[in-house]
Amino acid sequence: MSGQKHYVLAAGGTGGHMVPAASLAAELGRRGHHVSLISDDRGVRFPGLFDKVQTHVLPAGRLAGGPIGWAKAARAMIAGRAQAIELYRHQKPAAVIGFGGYPALPALLAAFKAGIPTAVHEQNAVLGRVNRLVAGRVDAIATSYANVARLKEKYRGKAHLVGNPVRDAVLALRSQPYPLLEEDGIFRVLVTGGSQGASVLSQVVPDGLSLLPIAFRRRLQVTHQARIEDIDAARAKYADLSIAAELATYLPDMPEQLAWAHLVIARAGASTLAELTCAGRPAILVPLPSATDDHQTANAKEMTDAGGARTIAQTAFTPVELAKQMQRLGLDPAALQNAAGRARSCGRPDAARDLADLVENLDAPLGDMPIGVSLPNRKPSFA
């Protein structure tokens, strides 16, 4: 589609929603379009993602807390919807795209009321709550996985497999080779629990590494993202073990960390997996057991089935099990490099491009919009 347009992106304020939204914003900007963001207080302050994008915070609420909580959420949603309708009168967006999270809901409800084309992007292998609520009314559903649980059969005709967009700096890693690993060389490990960290990784990983053969342990170089309440204890454990380790509560240079990592130990959040598969980095994955609908376990399945990752349930994630998996991967450079290639085979580096193509076609005449792409066997081909 030609001509400059204005698109509204609506996303909840977590990294899993904000990173793909920012990637789409960047791609639409490169195509000459204007983009604005609707989110919550966390989203508009997310570091480095939407610095040059006009942002709006609208009331949203959250469907929790029983009848009283639901009533409060309903009032907030109604207020947010009214504010979004007023916003659209001035901005006249060509389309509104939701990325999940409750802050996306009033923006989409307002778009339905105003007759504005809509789409949602689902980052996980299980359709999220907000996306399930609006699936019947949006014009298109963009998915990150070929198999998406809780996507009703009657909506599959408007589902499009595009992948989960990643930042340009991560996308650039795809053209770089997997870092050379010699049998007696430095073995670089990245430990990350996503944007919020993960206490279980800080508790188990140092103890697991302590069980490795001493010759292997001396080769380790660890970068570990930890929660602020866990970081001092984890740092002390690494020091006691004489393992070279750098710890931080936030890693602003994640693409650089991925570039040098031989192995990643991580949660199985959607953005984490998109970056691992795009860059081609093997991983040991520990899905968050409290994730809604156990979507992190579902997320990890594709990469694990391909041989690019090993998934360990949190209940089984012990120092002994971690040491066992580390030795299987780390003591055989050829096997590790093969796992990196298998991880890379799951990546969808054109996700931002394909999602932008879909978005640009949302206001196409009926019959011209590329809908009805079969899942799970085909990627979309856009006119």
C-alpha positions as CSV (number, residue, x, y, z in Angstrom):
1,M,0.0,0.0,0.0
2,S,1.4,3.4,-0.8
3,G,1.0,6.8,0.9
4,Q,1.7,8.0,4.4
5,K,-0.7,6.7,7.1
6,H,-1.1,6.8,10.8
7,Y,-1.2,3.6,12.8
8,V,-2.0,3.1,16.5
9,L,-0.2,0.3,18.4
10,A,-1.7,-0.8,21.7
11,A,0.2,-2.9,24.2
12,G,0.5,-3.9,27.8
13,G,3.6,-2.6,29.6
14,T,5.8,-5.8,29.7
15,G,8.7,-6.6,27.5
16,G,6.8,-9.4,25.8
17,H,4.3,-7.0,24.5
18,M,6.4,-3.9,24.0
19,V,9.4,-5.3,22.1
20,P,7.3,-6.6,19.1
21,A,5.3,-3.5,19.1
22,A,8.5,-1.4,19.0
23,S,9.8,-3.5,16.1
24,L,6.6,-3.0,14.1
25,A,6.8,0.8,14.9
26,A,10.3,0.9,13.5
27,E,9.4,-1.0,10.3
28,L,6.3,1.2,9.7
29,G,8.5,4.3,10.3
30,R,10.9,3.1,7.7
31,R,8.0,2.9,5.3
32,G,7.1,6.5,5.9
33,H,4.2,6.1,8.2
34,H,3.4,7.8,11.5
35,V,3.0,5.6,14.6
36,S,1.6,6.3,18.1
37,L,1.4,4.1,21.1
38,I,-1.3,3.4,23.7
39,S,-0.1,1.6,26.8
40,D,0.1,1.9,30.6
41,D,2.5,3.8,32.9
42,R,5.1,1.0,32.6
43,G,4.9,0.8,28.8
44,V,5.4,4.4,28.0
45,R,8.5,4.4,30.2
46,F,10.1,1.3,28.8
47,P,13.7,2.2,28.2
48,G,14.8,2.8,24.6
49,L,11.8,1.4,22.7
50,F,9.4,4.3,22.0
51,D,11.6,7.3,22.6
52,K,10.6,9.0,19.4
53,V,7.0,7.8,19.3
54,Q,4.0,9.8,20.6
55,T,2.6,7.9,23.5
56,H,-0.7,7.9,25.4
57,V,-1.7,6.3,28.8
58,L,-5.4,5.3,29.0
59,P,-7.4,3.7,31.8
60,A,-7.6,0.0,31.4
61,G,-8.2,-1.9,34.6
62,R,-7.6,-5.6,35.0
63,L,-10.2,-8.4,35.1
64,A,-9.2,-9.8,38.6
65,G,-10.2,-9.4,42.2
66,G,-13.7,-10.8,42.1
67,P,-16.9,-8.8,41.5
68,I,-15.6,-5.6,43.0
69,G,-12.4,-5.9,40.9
70,W,-14.4,-6.6,37.8
71,A,-16.6,-3.6,38.4
72,K,-13.6,-1.3,38.8
73,A,-12.0,-2.8,35.7
74,A,-15.2,-2.3,33.7
75,R,-15.4,1.4,34.7
76,A,-11.8,1.8,33.7
77,M,-12.3,0.1,30.4
78,I,-15.3,2.3,29.6
79,A,-13.3,5.5,30.5
80,G,-10.3,4.3,28.4
81,R,-12.6,3.4,25.4
82,A,-14.1,6.9,25.5
83,Q,-10.7,8.6,25.6
84,A,-9.5,6.4,22.7
85,I,-12.5,7.3,20.6
86,E,-11.8,11.0,21.2
87,L,-8.1,10.4,20.3
88,Y,-9.1,8.7,17.1
89,R,-11.3,11.6,16.0
90,H,-8.1,13.7,15.9
91,Q,-5.6,11.2,14.7
92,K,-7.8,9.3,12.2
93,P,-5.7,6.1,12.3
94,A,-5.7,3.8,9.3
95,A,-5.7,0.8,11.7
96,V,-5.3,-0.1,15.4
97,I,-3.0,-3.1,16.2
98,G,-3.2,-4.8,19.6
99,F,-0.3,-6.7,21.1
100,G,-2.0,-8.1,24.2
101,G,-2.2,-7.0,27.8
102,Y,-5.2,-5.2,29.3
103,P,-4.1,-1.7,28.1
104,A,-4.7,-2.9,24.6
105,L,-8.4,-3.6,25.2
106,P,-9.9,-0.1,25.4
107,A,-8.0,0.9,22.3
108,L,-9.4,-2.0,20.4
109,L,-12.9,-1.5,21.7
110,A,-12.8,2.1,20.6
111,A,-11.6,1.0,17.1
112,F,-14.6,-1.3,16.8
113,K,-16.9,1.5,17.7
114,A,-15.3,3.9,15.2
115,G,-15.2,1.3,12.4
116,I,-11.4,1.4,12.2
117,P,-9.6,-1.7,10.8
118,T,-8.0,-3.8,13.5
119,A,-5.5,-6.6,14.1
120,V,-3.9,-8.4,17.0
121,H,-0.5,-9.9,17.3
122,E,-0.1,-12.9,19.6
123,Q,3.5,-13.5,20.8
124,N,2.9,-16.8,22.6
125,A,1.9,-20.3,21.6
126,V,-1.4,-19.9,23.5
127,L,-3.8,-17.1,22.6
128,G,-3.8,-14.6,25.4
129,R,-6.9,-13.4,27.3
130,V,-7.3,-10.0,25.7
131,N,-6.7,-11.5,22.2
132,R,-9.3,-14.2,22.9
133,L,-11.8,-11.6,24.0
134,V,-11.5,-9.7,20.7
135,A,-10.6,-12.5,18.3
136,G,-14.1,-12.6,16.8
137,R,-14.2,-8.9,16.0
138,V,-10.7,-8.0,14.7
139,D,-9.9,-8.2,11.0
140,A,-6.7,-10.2,11.3
141,I,-4.8,-12.3,13.9
142,A,-1.1,-12.4,13.5
143,T,0.6,-15.4,15.2
144,S,4.2,-16.2,16.2
145,Y,3.8,-20.0,16.1
146,A,2.3,-22.4,13.6
147,N,0.3,-24.0,16.4
148,V,-1.6,-21.7,18.7
149,A,-3.7,-23.1,21.5
150,R,-7.0,-21.6,22.4
151,L,-7.4,-20.1,18.9
152,K,-10.9,-21.2,17.9
153,E,-11.2,-23.1,14.6
154,K,-13.7,-20.6,13.3
155,Y,-11.1,-17.8,13.5
156,R,-8.3,-19.6,11.8
157,G,-9.3,-18.2,8.4
158,K,-8.1,-14.8,9.5
159,A,-4.9,-16.0,11.2
160,H,-1.5,-15.3,9.7
161,L,1.8,-16.9,10.7
162,V,4.3,-14.0,10.8
163,G,6.5,-14.7,13.8
164,N,7.5,-12.5,16.7
165,P,9.4,-9.3,15.6
166,V,12.7,-8.6,17.3
167,R,14.9,-5.6,17.6
168,D,17.1,-4.7,14.6
169,A,20.2,-5.3,16.7
170,V,19.1,-8.8,17.4
171,L,18.1,-9.4,13.8
172,A,21.7,-8.4,12.8
173,L,23.1,-11.4,14.7
174,R,21.5,-13.7,12.2
175,S,24.2,-12.9,9.7
176,Q,27.0,-13.6,12.2
177,P,28.4,-17.0,12.8
178,Y,28.0,-18.9,16.0
179,P,31.0,-17.9,18.2
180,L,34.0,-20.3,17.9
181,L,34.2,-22.7,20.8
182,E,37.4,-24.6,21.3
183,E,37.6,-27.7,23.6
184,D,39.7,-25.9,26.2
185,G,38.5,-22.3,25.4
186,I,36.3,-19.9,27.4
187,F,32.7,-21.1,27.6
188,R,30.4,-18.1,27.8
189,V,27.0,-18.5,29.5
190,L,24.2,-16.0,29.6
191,V,21.6,-16.4,32.3
192,T,18.4,-14.3,32.0
193,G,14.9,-14.5,33.4
194,G,13.4,-11.9,31.1
195,S,12.8,-8.2,31.9
196,Q,11.9,-9.0,35.5
197,G,14.6,-11.6,36.2
198,A,13.9,-15.0,37.9
199,S,14.7,-16.0,41.4
200,V,14.9,-19.7,40.6
201,L,17.8,-19.1,38.2
202,S,19.8,-17.2,40.8
203,Q,19.1,-20.0,43.3
204,V,19.9,-23.0,41.1
205,V,22.4,-21.9,38.4
206,P,25.5,-21.1,40.7
207,D,24.9,-24.4,42.6
208,G,24.5,-26.3,39.4
209,L,27.7,-24.9,37.9
210,S,29.5,-25.9,41.1
211,L,28.9,-29.5,40.3
212,L,30.7,-29.3,36.9
213,P,34.1,-30.9,36.6
214,I,36.7,-28.4,37.8
215,A,38.4,-28.1,34.4
216,F,35.1,-27.2,32.8
217,R,34.2,-24.8,35.6
218,R,37.4,-22.9,35.1
219,R,36.5,-22.2,31.5
220,L,33.2,-20.6,32.4
221,Q,32.4,-16.9,31.9
222,V,28.9,-16.0,33.1
223,T,26.7,-13.0,32.6
224,H,23.7,-13.3,34.9
225,Q,20.6,-11.0,35.1
226,A,19.1,-11.3,38.6
227,R,16.4,-9.7,40.6
228,I,17.6,-7.0,42.9
229,E,16.7,-9.1,46.0
230,D,18.8,-12.0,44.7
231,I,21.8,-10.4,43.2
232,D,24.1,-10.1,46.2
233,A,23.6,-13.8,47.2
234,A,24.2,-15.0,43.6
235,R,27.3,-12.8,43.3
236,A,28.7,-14.2,46.5
237,K,28.1,-17.8,45.3
238,Y,30.0,-17.2,42.1
239,A,32.9,-15.6,44.0
240,D,33.1,-18.6,46.4
241,L,33.3,-20.9,43.4
242,S,35.9,-18.8,41.6
243,I,33.6,-18.6,38.5
244,A,34.1,-15.4,36.5
245,A,30.7,-13.8,36.6
246,E,29.1,-10.4,35.9
247,L,25.7,-9.7,37.4
248,A,23.2,-7.0,36.8
249,T,19.5,-6.4,37.4
250,Y,19.0,-5.2,33.8
251,L,21.0,-5.9,30.7
252,P,20.5,-2.9,28.3
253,D,23.0,-4.5,25.8
254,M,21.1,-7.8,25.4
255,P,22.0,-8.1,21.7
256,E,25.7,-7.9,22.5
257,Q,25.3,-10.5,25.3
258,L,23.6,-12.8,22.8
259,A,26.3,-12.2,20.3
260,W,29.1,-13.7,22.5
261,A,27.0,-16.4,24.3
262,H,27.7,-20.0,23.6
263,L,24.7,-21.1,25.8
264,V,21.7,-19.3,27.3
265,I,19.9,-20.4,30.4
266,A,16.5,-18.6,30.5
267,R,12.8,-18.5,31.0
268,A,10.7,-19.3,27.9
269,G,9.1,-15.9,27.3
270,A,8.0,-15.1,23.8
271,S,10.5,-12.4,23.2
272,T,13.4,-14.4,24.7
273,L,12.6,-17.3,22.3
274,A,12.2,-15.0,19.3
275,E,15.7,-13.6,20.0
276,L,17.3,-17.0,20.6
277,T,15.9,-18.5,17.4
278,C,16.7,-15.4,15.4
279,A,20.3,-15.3,16.6
280,G,20.7,-19.1,16.7
281,R,21.7,-19.6,20.3
282,P,21.1,-23.0,22.0
283,A,19.4,-22.8,25.4
284,I,18.4,-24.5,28.5
285,L,14.8,-23.3,29.1
286,V,13.0,-23.2,32.4
287,P,9.3,-22.2,31.8
288,L,7.6,-20.0,34.3
289,P,5.1,-22.4,35.9
290,S,2.7,-19.6,36.9
291,A,2.5,-18.2,33.3
292,T,-1.1,-17.9,32.2
293,D,-2.3,-21.1,30.5
294,D,1.3,-22.4,31.0
295,H,2.1,-20.6,27.8
296,Q,5.9,-20.7,28.4
297,T,5.9,-24.4,28.2
298,A,4.0,-24.2,24.9
299,N,6.4,-21.6,23.7
300,A,9.4,-23.8,24.3
301,K,8.1,-26.8,22.5
302,E,9.0,-25.8,18.9
303,M,12.6,-24.9,19.7
304,T,13.0,-28.0,21.9
305,D,11.5,-30.4,19.4
306,A,13.9,-29.0,16.8
307,G,16.9,-29.8,19.0
308,G,17.8,-26.2,19.7
309,A,17.0,-26.3,23.4
310,R,16.5,-28.5,26.4
311,T,13.4,-27.7,28.5
312,I,13.4,-28.4,32.2
313,A,10.3,-27.9,34.2
314,Q,10.9,-25.7,37.3
315,T,10.0,-28.6,39.6
316,A,12.8,-30.7,38.0
317,F,15.2,-27.8,37.7
318,T,17.8,-28.8,40.3
319,P,21.6,-28.2,40.5
320,V,22.2,-31.9,39.6
321,E,19.9,-31.7,36.5
322,L,21.4,-28.5,35.3
323,A,24.9,-29.8,35.7
324,K,23.9,-32.9,33.7
325,Q,22.5,-30.9,30.8
326,M,25.4,-28.5,30.9
327,Q,27.9,-31.3,30.5
328,R,26.0,-32.9,27.6
329,L,26.1,-29.6,25.7
330,G,29.2,-28.0,26.9
331,L,31.7,-30.8,26.6
332,D,31.0,-31.4,22.9
333,P,31.6,-28.3,20.8
334,A,30.2,-30.0,17.6
335,A,26.9,-30.9,19.4
336,L,26.6,-27.4,20.7
337,Q,27.1,-25.9,17.3
338,N,24.6,-28.3,15.9
339,A,22.1,-27.2,18.5
340,A,22.8,-23.6,17.6
341,G,21.9,-24.3,14.0
342,R,18.7,-26.1,15.0
343,A,17.7,-23.1,17.2
344,R,18.3,-20.8,14.2
345,S,16.1,-23.0,12.0
346,C,13.1,-22.0,14.2
347,G,13.7,-18.2,13.7
348,R,11.4,-16.0,11.7
349,P,13.6,-13.1,10.8
350,D,11.0,-11.5,8.5
351,A,8.4,-11.2,11.2
352,A,8.5,-7.4,11.3
353,R,8.3,-7.1,7.6
354,D,5.4,-9.6,7.3
355,L,3.5,-8.0,10.1
356,A,3.9,-4.6,8.6
357,D,2.7,-6.0,5.2
358,L,-0.4,-7.3,6.9
359,V,-1.0,-4.1,8.7
360,E,-0.7,-2.0,5.6
361,N,-3.3,-4.2,3.9
362,L,-5.9,-4.0,6.7
363,D,-7.8,-1.2,5.0
364,A,-7.6,-2.9,1.6
365,P,-10.9,-3.5,-0.3
366,L,-12.7,-6.7,0.8
367,G,-11.1,-9.6,-1.1
368,D,-7.7,-7.9,-1.5
369,M,-6.5,-8.3,2.1
370,P,-4.4,-11.4,2.4
371,I,-6.5,-13.5,4.7
372,G,-7.1,-17.2,5.0
373,V,-3.5,-18.4,5.1
374,S,-3.5,-21.9,6.3
375,L,-2.0,-22.8,9.6
376,P,0.2,-24.5,10.5
377,N,1.9,-25.3,7.2
378,R,2.4,-22.0,5.4
379,K,3.8,-18.5,6.0
380,P,1.8,-15.7,4.5
381,S,2.4,-14.2,1.1
382,F,1.3,-10.7,0.9
383,A,0.4,-8.7,-2.2
